[in-house]
Amino acid sequence: YCYFSQNEWSFYLSLCEICYNYSIHKFIGQSPFHDNYGFHSNCNIDVPPVLLQDTASVLTKDWASHFDALR
């Protein structure tokens, strides 16, 4: 996690876990969730609006302001 504000990682951890467990893995040919439980989950995931932003643009502006503050 390489963002200067590293205190919000726990907010995104469950989203990362869901994405990992519901994605199909090449080695087993199915998702870990299906491998463990024998069925596909019907889970509707609401992605937080923060993740829908143009993150590269936001991060670039944040880093630029951070470097300006260091000068």
Backbone as a chain_set.jsonl record, in Angstrom:
{"seq": "YCYFSQNEWSFYLSLCEICYNYSIHKFIGQSPFHDNYGFHSNCNIDVPPVLLQDTASVLTKDWASHFDALR", "coords": {"N": [[0.848, -1.165, 0.0], [0.899, 1.949, -1.089], [0.316, 4.716, -0.518], [0.231, 7.995, 0.756], [-1.49, 8.436, 2.887], [-2.034, 6.129, 4.958], [-3.927, 5.031, 6.648], [-6.405, 4.05, 6.014], [-6.566, 1.482, 5.049], [-7.878, -0.739, 6.118], [-10.523, -0.344, 5.488], [-10.694, -1.022, 2.8], [-9.929, -3.658, 2.754], [-11.836, -5.765, 3.048], [-13.21, -5.534, 0.633], [-11.179, -6.179, -1.175], [-10.749, -8.826, -0.407], [-13.201, -10.034, -1.104], [-13.176, -9.646, -3.893], [-10.947, -11.201, -4.567], [-11.713, -13.791, -3.67], [-13.965, -14.33, -5.253], [-13.079, -14.346, -7.829], [-12.067, -16.184, -10.73], [-9.626, -18.627, -10.544], [-6.676, -19.627, -12.15], [-5.28, -22.018, -11.573], [-7.041, -23.756, -10.111], [-9.289, -23.564, -11.651], [-11.705, -22.434, -10.996], [-13.528, -20.246, -8.756], [-12.21, -19.505, -5.455], [-14.283, -19.331, -3.569], [-16.367, -20.882, -4.732], [-15.025, -23.299, -4.827], [-14.741, -23.897, -2.113], [-17.41, -23.889, -1.093], [-19.093, -25.001, -2.999], [-20.939, -23.723, -4.634], [-21.875, -20.801, -6.562], [-21.785, -17.547, -5.318], [-24.422, -15.199, -5.032], [-23.776, -12.316, -4.944], [-24.196, -8.941, -4.625], [-22.116, -6.369, -5.166], [-21.431, -3.25, -3.938], [-19.49, -0.794, -5.113], [-17.465, 1.489, -3.482], [-17.805, 5.053, -3.921], [-15.331, 6.331, -3.955], [-13.577, 4.601, -5.209], [-14.415, 4.774, -7.787], [-13.503, 7.068, -8.899], [-11.2, 8.869, -11.009], [-8.448, 7.573, -10.276], [-5.694, 7.775, -10.826], [-5.337, 10.407, -11.653], [-6.153, 11.774, -9.346], [-4.286, 10.818, -7.464], [-1.924, 11.794, -8.593], [-2.257, 14.561, -8.347], [-2.392, 14.709, -5.548], [0.178, 13.803, -4.814], [1.716, 15.793, -6.032], [0.956, 18.07, -4.559], [1.864, 17.226, -2.105], [4.667, 17.071, -2.497], [5.128, 19.764, -3.043], [4.573, 20.842, -0.549], [6.701, 19.793, 0.876], [8.839, 21.183, -0.154]], "CA": [[0.0, 0.0, 0.0], [1.866, 3.031, -1.239], [-0.337, 6.016, -0.52], [0.755, 8.66, 1.943], [-2.46, 8.3, 3.969], [-2.144, 4.669, 5.051], [-4.782, 4.625, 7.757], [-7.706, 3.605, 5.522], [-6.423, 0.183, 4.382], [-8.842, -1.718, 6.629], [-11.781, -0.107, 4.784], [-10.637, -1.683, 1.499], [-9.518, -5.048, 2.901], [-12.95, -6.686, 2.77], [-13.47, -5.468, -0.804], [-10.118, -6.965, -1.824], [-10.999, -10.235, -0.095], [-14.327, -10.473, -1.926], [-12.718, -9.718, -5.289], [-10.042, -12.346, -4.69], [-12.427, -15.053, -3.47], [-14.966, -14.546, -6.287], [-12.465, -14.399, -9.158], [-11.678, -17.532, -11.147], [-8.185, -18.827, -10.47], [-6.213, -20.494, -13.235], [-4.832, -23.318, -11.08], [-8.165, -24.625, -9.741], [-10.313, -23.448, -12.68], [-12.922, -21.85, -10.446], [-13.241, -19.303, -7.679], [-12.039, -20.141, -4.149], [-15.591, -19.443, -2.927], [-17.045, -22.052, -5.294], [-14.254, -24.475, -4.432], [-15.02, -24.188, -0.701], [-18.822, -24.07, -0.756], [-19.774, -25.773, -4.026], [-21.881, -22.919, -5.41], [-21.482, -19.417, -6.789], [-22.544, -16.608, -4.507], [-25.128, -14.109, -5.712], [-23.426, -11.17, -4.115], [-24.139, -7.647, -5.293], [-21.096, -5.569, -4.5], [-21.467, -1.818, -4.203], [-18.142, -0.238, -5.058], [-17.505, 2.843, -2.922], [-17.552, 6.095, -4.916], [-13.909, 6.679, -3.981], [-12.912, 3.739, -6.172], [-14.895, 5.079, -9.126], [-12.831, 8.268, -9.382], [-9.985, 8.679, -11.796], [-7.474, 7.529, -9.187], [-4.373, 8.235, -11.257], [-5.37, 11.868, -11.628], [-6.227, 12.194, -7.95], [-3.001, 10.537, -6.826], [-0.922, 12.71, -9.133], [-2.464, 15.862, -7.699], [-2.016, 14.567, -4.14], [1.642, 13.743, -4.724], [2.25, 17.111, -6.386], [0.777, 18.958, -3.403], [2.736, 16.713, -1.044], [6.028, 17.508, -2.801], [5.17, 21.22, -2.868], [4.642, 21.097, 0.894], [8.046, 19.442, 1.333], [9.777, 22.216, -0.603]], "C": [[0.887, 1.217, 0.0], [1.192, 4.389, -1.4], [0.052, 6.704, 0.771], [-0.204, 8.615, 3.125], [-2.778, 6.817, 4.128], [-3.042, 4.195, 6.188], [-6.158, 4.138, 7.31], [-7.663, 2.216, 4.896], [-7.469, -0.812, 4.857], [-10.207, -1.555, 5.966], [-11.829, -0.896, 3.48], [-10.308, -3.174, 1.591], [-10.642, -6.024, 2.571], [-13.308, -6.683, 1.288], [-12.434, -6.277, -1.578], [-10.334, -8.457, -1.608], [-12.133, -10.792, -0.956], [-13.899, -10.636, -3.376], [-11.82, -10.929, -5.508], [-10.817, -13.66, -4.628], [-13.459, -15.352, -4.552], [-14.378, -14.592, -7.687], [-12.016, -15.827, -9.465], [-10.159, -17.621, -11.189], [-7.76, -19.89, -11.48], [-5.889, -21.906, -12.738], [-5.999, -24.257, -10.784], [-9.32, -24.539, -10.736], [-11.647, -22.92, -12.194], [-12.545, -20.887, -9.328], [-13.013, -20.056, -6.368], [-13.367, -20.289, -3.399], [-16.327, -20.683, -3.417], [-16.333, -23.336, -4.886], [-14.56, -24.876, -2.988], [-16.466, -24.586, -0.444], [-19.632, -24.828, -1.803], [-20.822, -25.017, -4.818], [-21.327, -21.508, -5.566], [-22.373, -18.508, -5.954], [-23.221, -15.569, -5.391], [-24.951, -12.847, -4.882], [-23.381, -9.911, -4.975], [-23.177, -6.765, -4.516], [-21.261, -4.117, -4.918], [-20.06, -1.276, -4.031], [-18.239, 1.175, -4.508], [-17.169, 3.885, -3.983], [-16.084, 6.494, -5.023], [-13.189, 5.855, -5.038], [-13.334, 4.042, -7.608], [-14.236, 6.322, -9.717], [-11.662, 7.895, -10.273], [-8.811, 8.729, -10.82], [-6.096, 8.009, -9.601], [-4.295, 9.75, -11.209], [-5.356, 12.391, -10.197], [-4.888, 11.979, -7.258], [-1.91, 11.472, -7.315], [-1.044, 14.078, -8.483], [-2.068, 15.808, -6.228], [-0.506, 14.547, -3.968], [2.264, 15.089, -5.044], [2.112, 18.073, -5.211], [1.659, 18.526, -2.239], [4.182, 17.17, -1.267], [6.171, 19.018, -2.674], [5.283, 21.583, -1.395], [6.029, 20.785, 1.446], [9.086, 20.48, 0.936], [9.702, 23.373, 0.324]], "O": [[1.562, 1.493, 0.992], [1.492, 5.123, -2.342], [0.19, 6.038, 1.797], [0.236, 8.744, 4.267], [-3.702, 6.311, 3.492], [-2.915, 3.056, 6.637], [-7.001, 3.841, 8.156], [-8.638, 1.805, 4.267], [-7.91, -1.653, 4.074], [-10.973, -2.516, 5.887], [-12.89, -1.387, 3.094], [-10.404, -3.883, 0.589], [-10.411, -7.015, 1.877], [-13.672, -7.724, 0.741], [-12.775, -6.981, -2.528], [-10.127, -9.258, -2.519], [-12.029, -11.902, -1.478], [-14.218, -11.638, -4.016], [-11.927, -11.605, -6.531], [-10.596, -14.547, -5.453], [-13.803, -16.516, -4.757], [-15.104, -14.852, -8.646], [-11.634, -16.576, -8.567], [-9.494, -16.784, -11.8], [-8.417, -20.92, -11.633], [-6.196, -22.884, -13.419], [-5.958, -25.428, -11.162], [-10.24, -25.355, -10.678], [-12.629, -22.964, -12.934], [-11.368, -20.738, -9.0], [-13.568, -21.14, -6.184], [-13.558, -21.265, -2.673], [-16.854, -21.451, -2.612], [-16.981, -24.351, -4.628], [-14.631, -26.065, -2.677], [-16.731, -25.508, 0.327], [-20.751, -25.255, -1.519], [-21.538, -25.628, -5.611], [-20.447, -21.076, -4.823], [-23.588, -18.698, -5.903], [-22.648, -15.118, -6.383], [-25.874, -12.387, -4.21], [-22.616, -9.833, -5.936], [-23.406, -6.456, -3.346], [-21.234, -3.795, -6.106], [-19.506, -1.297, -2.932], [-19.019, 1.98, -5.016], [-16.337, 3.631, -4.854], [-15.644, 6.948, -6.079], [-12.281, 6.36, -5.698], [-12.671, 3.606, -8.549], [-14.394, 6.6, -10.906], [-11.202, 6.754, -10.284], [-8.249, 9.794, -10.569], [-5.39, 8.602, -8.785], [-3.291, 10.31, -10.769], [-4.634, 13.336, -9.878], [-4.409, 12.859, -6.544], [-1.061, 11.897, -6.532], [-0.039, 14.684, -8.112], [-1.472, 16.754, -5.712], [0.028, 15.201, -3.073], [3.234, 15.491, -4.402], [3.048, 18.81, -4.9], [2.145, 19.362, -1.477], [4.846, 17.607, -0.326], [7.216, 19.507, -2.244], [6.0, 22.516, -1.03], [6.484, 21.442, 2.382], [10.1, 20.638, 1.616], [10.41, 24.362, 0.135]]}, "num_chains": 1, "name": "protein.A"}
